[in-house]
Amino acid sequence: MASPAPGSLRGAGCVGEDGLTGYLYHSYMSEFAVSEARDRFAEVIEQAQRSGEPVYVTRRGRRVAVIVDAETYDRVVEVAEDAADRKELQAARSEDDYVPWEEVKADLGLG
């Protein structure tokens, strides 16, 4: 499949198992060459904010940066942190390196 022209809309995406794709790639994405993004920076930011979709910045046809609105970025960071926490918890449980919640409640007199 041929690459789209710089600044053009790209094809449809789907929600990934990681939950991130749904935040970043609902239907269309835009790509701009670095020079074009620099010349139209305010417009590129506005596009990312308005659409809630990422805007990719490319150099020599390779993606080098992504511009997303702040709300989307915050959600992505939250999902990534939650995934890391779940992974750490799973590792701790597999090593029996945790205190069960019921024991914590009993120790604190909450139970």
C-alpha positions in Angstrom: 0.0 0.0 0.0 1.4 3.4 -1.0 2.1 6.0 1.6 -0.3 9.0 1.7 0.9 12.4 0.7 2.2 14.6 3.6 -0.6 16.3 5.4 -3.2 13.9 4.0 -5.6 11.8 6.0 -4.8 8.2 6.5 -6.9 5.0 6.7 -9.1 3.5 9.5 -7.7 1.9 12.7 -9.1 -0.2 15.5 -8.9 -0.5 19.2 -6.0 -2.6 20.4 -5.9 -5.0 23.3 -3.7 -2.6 25.2 -6.6 0.0 25.2 -4.3 2.7 23.8 -5.1 2.4 20.2 -8.7 3.5 20.8 -7.5 6.7 22.3 -5.0 7.4 19.6 -6.4 6.2 16.4 -10.2 6.2 15.9 -10.6 6.8 12.2 -8.1 9.1 10.5 -4.5 10.3 11.1 -2.5 13.1 9.5 1.1 13.2 8.6 3.2 16.3 7.9 6.9 16.6 6.9 8.9 18.4 9.5 9.3 21.5 7.3 5.5 21.6 6.6 4.7 21.1 10.3 7.1 23.9 11.2 5.5 26.3 8.7 2.0 25.4 9.8 2.7 24.6 13.5 -0.4 26.5 15.0 -2.6 24.8 12.4 -1.1 21.3 13.2 -1.7 21.8 16.9 -5.3 23.0 16.3 -5.9 19.9 14.1 -4.7 17.6 16.9 -6.9 19.5 19.5 -10.0 19.6 17.3 -9.9 16.0 16.1 -8.4 14.4 19.2 -6.3 12.4 16.7 -2.5 12.2 16.5 -0.7 14.2 14.0 2.5 12.5 12.9 5.6 14.5 11.9 8.0 12.8 9.4 11.5 13.3 8.3 12.5 11.7 5.0 9.3 9.6 5.1 9.9 8.2 8.6 7.9 9.2 11.6 9.9 11.2 14.1 7.3 12.8 16.4 3.6 12.8 17.2 1.5 15.7 18.3 -1.6 14.9 20.4 -3.9 17.1 22.4 -3.1 17.2 26.1 -6.3 15.3 27.2 -5.4 12.4 24.9 -1.8 12.4 26.2 -3.0 12.3 29.8 -5.3 9.3 29.1 -2.5 7.5 27.3 -0.2 8.0 30.3 -2.9 6.9 32.7 -3.5 3.7 30.8 0.2 3.0 30.5 0.7 3.6 34.2 -2.3 1.3 35.0 -0.8 -1.4 32.8 2.6 -1.1 34.5 0.9 -1.4 37.9 -1.0 -4.5 36.9 2.2 -6.1 35.5 4.1 -5.3 38.8 1.3 -6.7 40.8 1.2 -9.9 38.7 5.0 -10.3 39.2 4.7 -9.7 42.9 1.9 -12.3 43.2 3.9 -14.9 41.2 6.8 -14.4 43.7 4.5 -14.4 46.7 5.9 -10.9 47.4 2.7 -9.2 48.6 0.4 -8.9 51.5 -3.3 -10.0 50.9 -5.8 -7.2 51.3 -7.7 -9.0 54.0 -4.5 -9.2 56.1 -3.8 -5.5 55.6 -7.4 -4.6 56.7 -7.0 -6.8 59.8 -3.7 -5.3 60.7 -5.2 -1.8 60.4 -8.3 -2.8 62.4 -10.6 -2.2 59.4 -11.9 -5.6 59.0 
